Amino acid sequence: MTTKFKVNEQAIKDIVRMEPVWAQKGGNGENDLHYYYIMDALNRKWQTIGINVSDAIEVFEKGHNDTWTRILEPAPFDPKLTANDLINMLRIGPDAWHVRNAMQIILNSVERRNAFVSRLVNVNREDICKLLYTMKNEYLQRNQLSDEVFIHMYGMNPVEALSVYFLESVDIHTHWEWRDAGGTSEKAIQYKREAPFMTLTQAIERAEGERYACT
């Protein structure tokens, strides 16, 4: 077999040959198709098939399917899982800085990081980004910071508060733009109630528009 495109690009921690896929009489079974169990980098146990180890790995790299290559056991909940751990497990390199930043910001609790592991199936850049985008929208719509927590965070560190509230990378310069446009914690709460998916850039533009309309 030749894999032209790897759907599963993750590291393999362990692979074990199991019983034949079809029991056959006679022969030594060396060229028979066997099940293989694979432990991936996220500590999930997979089943796949192959004639030998290399063959089984190629089938695994073609990705999940309900018949041959599937997850037998999900990863256990890891109470110490950090964003950096997850980035290293998924082998997200420095060139993918936007993905690394998104994971740090969106998956900002151990519960969210474990939820990401439980929902991810094939490991590749496209699937990782799609799941991050989906989870970000879910959190913005249904699991936003409470007003009290956001206001408290804003008073302590407005850059961090805006980053967590909008689930996007915010630097000091962006915060200055927000502040100079008349942005406040109360205004951010108002905007997010009206439009949960509003970006900070859109919020700055709206605040500027409202400021100029009053002059």
VOGU-3710 file (C-alpha; in Angstrom, 3 decimals, decimal comma):
1> mttkfkvneq> 0,000/0,000/0,000  1,101/3,579/-0,548  -0,364/6,405/1,492  -0,337/9,603/-0,549  -2,103/11,665/2,105  -2,009/11,013/5,820  -5,301/11,695/7,557  -3,770/10,559/10,850  -0,458/12,342/11,282  -0,030/11,611/14,966
11> aikdivrmep> 2,772/9,748/16,699  2,291/6,103/17,662  3,390/5,096/21,159  2,837/1,358/20,815  1,546/-1,192/18,300  0,671/-4,836/19,005  -0,253/-7,585/16,563  -3,467/-9,406/17,455  -5,520/-12,272/15,980  -6,099/-12,815/12,228
21> vwaqkggnge> -8,998/-10,967/10,652  -10,170/-14,174/9,003  -9,253/-17,530/10,521  -7,633/-19,723/7,880  -6,701/-23,383/7,930  -3,175/-24,393/7,033  -0,153/-22,200/6,434  1,862/-20,316/9,003  -0,320/-17,215/8,902  2,577/-14,845/8,252
31> ndlhyyyimd> 0,882/-13,350/5,214  -2,587/-13,254/6,746  -4,358/-10,018/7,502  -4,217/-9,320/11,259  -5,809/-6,881/13,650  -3,384/-4,481/15,301  -3,876/-2,431/18,441  -2,277/1,002/18,433  -1,761/3,396/21,336  -1,618/6,916/19,945
41> alnrkwqtig> 0,064/10,028/21,346  -3,171/11,070/23,068  -3,300/7,725/24,934  -6,225/6,397/22,924  -6,364/2,728/21,947  -7,125/2,079/18,291  -7,851/-1,043/16,258  -6,602/-1,288/12,701  -5,517/-4,045/10,298  -2,495/-5,050/8,255
51> invsdaievf> -0,341/-7,899/7,063  2,600/-6,517/9,033  3,419/-3,547/11,250  4,269/-1,192/8,379  1,092/-2,143/6,574  -1,013/-1,602/9,713  0,544/1,836/10,266  -0,284/2,858/6,686  -3,908/1,792/7,179  -4,017/3,719/10,458
61> ekghndtwtr> -2,646/6,832/8,753  -5,536/6,726/6,276  -7,818/7,599/9,162  -10,828/6,428/11,118  -13,538/4,297/9,563  -16,234/2,280/11,256  -15,107/-1,062/9,864  -11,346/-1,436/10,304  -9,728/1,582/11,897  -11,499/2,903/14,940
71> ilepapfdpk> -10,958/3,991/18,533  -11,509/1,136/20,975  -10,781/3,073/24,162  -10,834/6,861/24,561  -8,102/8,693/26,401  -8,561/8,802/30,182  -9,265/12,199/31,734  -5,954/13,857/32,575  -6,310/16,360/35,447  -2,800/17,697/34,754
81> ltandlinml> -3,117/18,162/30,996  -1,708/21,539/29,926  -2,013/23,346/26,610  1,703/22,810/26,015  1,275/19,076/26,682  -1,483/18,945/24,099  0,526/20,933/21,562  3,454/18,537/21,981  1,241/15,438/21,782  -0,235/16,684/18,513
91> rigpdawhvr> 3,206/17,703/17,213  2,096/21,224/16,319  5,298/22,966/15,306  6,355/26,608/15,690  5,343/27,302/12,078  1,707/26,719/13,083  1,832/29,562/15,600  -1,778/30,564/14,921  -2,968/27,050/15,858  -0,768/27,041/18,977
101> namqiilnsv> -2,140/30,431/20,039  -5,718/29,337/19,402  -5,273/26,233/21,536  -3,796/28,265/24,386  -6,700/30,730/24,295  -9,709/28,537/23,473  -8,705/25,504/25,544  -8,011/27,595/28,630  -9,004/25,030/31,262  -8,144/21,402/31,912
111> errnafvsrl> -11,783/20,462/31,306  -11,759/22,095/27,889  -8,473/20,442/26,938  -9,775/17,011/27,889  -13,014/17,703/26,017  -10,945/18,529/22,941  -9,082/15,209/23,227  -12,344/13,282/23,619  -13,868/14,908/20,508  -10,885/14,814/18,173
121> vnvnredick> -10,671/11,691/16,003  -8,119/11,917/13,199  -5,108/14,071/13,992  -4,236/16,508/11,211  -4,075/20,271/10,856  -7,466/20,605/9,166  -9,402/18,523/11,707  -7,668/20,249/14,630  -8,599/23,687/13,281  -12,183/22,658/12,548
131> llytmkneyl> -12,696/21,332/16,071  -11,096/24,409/17,630  -13,417/26,641/15,592  -16,466/24,564/16,569  -15,594/24,568/20,260  -14,832/28,293/20,231  -18,289/29,047/18,839  -19,910/26,747/21,395  -18,120/28,461/24,271  -18,910/31,943/22,962
141> qrnqlsdevf> -22,582/31,089/22,618  -23,263/28,884/25,628  -20,335/28,985/28,039  -19,249/32,611/28,223  -17,569/34,064/31,311  -20,048/35,407/33,823  -20,345/39,194/33,981  -18,912/39,216/37,493  -15,844/37,146/36,614  -15,143/39,158/33,459
151> ihmygmnpve> -15,440/42,508/35,248  -13,115/41,264/37,995  -10,575/39,989/35,436  -10,852/43,238/33,475  -9,966/45,240/36,555  -6,908/43,067/37,194  -5,643/42,553/33,637  -7,778/43,911/30,779  -5,610/42,332/28,061  -6,049/38,842/29,509
161> alsvyflesv> -9,728/39,474/30,250  -10,476/40,512/26,666  -8,527/37,530/25,342  -10,540/35,081/27,434  -13,847/36,869/26,838  -13,496/37,058/23,047  -11,427/33,831/22,821  -8,877/35,444/20,539  -5,318/36,712/20,802  -5,257/40,212/22,280
171> dihthwewrd> -2,102/42,292/22,769  -1,535/45,597/24,537  -1,878/47,570/21,303  -5,309/46,063/20,583  -6,349/46,882/24,123  -5,256/50,492/23,617  -7,386/50,649/20,454  -10,337/49,306/22,430  -9,759/51,754/25,273  -9,254/54,733/22,928
181> aggtsekaiq> -12,505/53,851/21,156  -14,301/54,180/24,487  -14,377/50,457/25,181  -15,108/49,286/28,721  -15,918/45,978/30,371  -19,591/46,978/30,487  -19,587/47,785/26,780  -17,956/44,437/25,956  -20,683/42,656/27,936  -23,385/44,608/26,106
191> ykreapfmtl> -21,943/43,780/22,692  -21,493/40,093/23,479  -25,063/39,778/24,694  -26,272/41,144/21,392  -23,774/39,281/19,182  -21,942/36,376/20,890  -19,634/35,797/17,897  -18,512/39,429/17,592  -14,726/39,781/17,346  -12,800/42,388/19,282
201> tqaieraege> -11,977/44,174/16,018  -15,701/44,429/15,268  -16,329/45,623/18,816  -13,694/48,358/18,415  -15,277/49,483/15,148  -18,701/49,609/16,770  -17,408/51,538/19,786  -15,670/54,027/17,482  -18,846/54,451/15,470  -20,875/55,108/18,594
211> ryact> -18,315/57,595/19,895  -18,260/59,576/16,672  -22,062/59,513/16,456  -22,213/61,308/19,794  -19,806/64,107/18,776
//
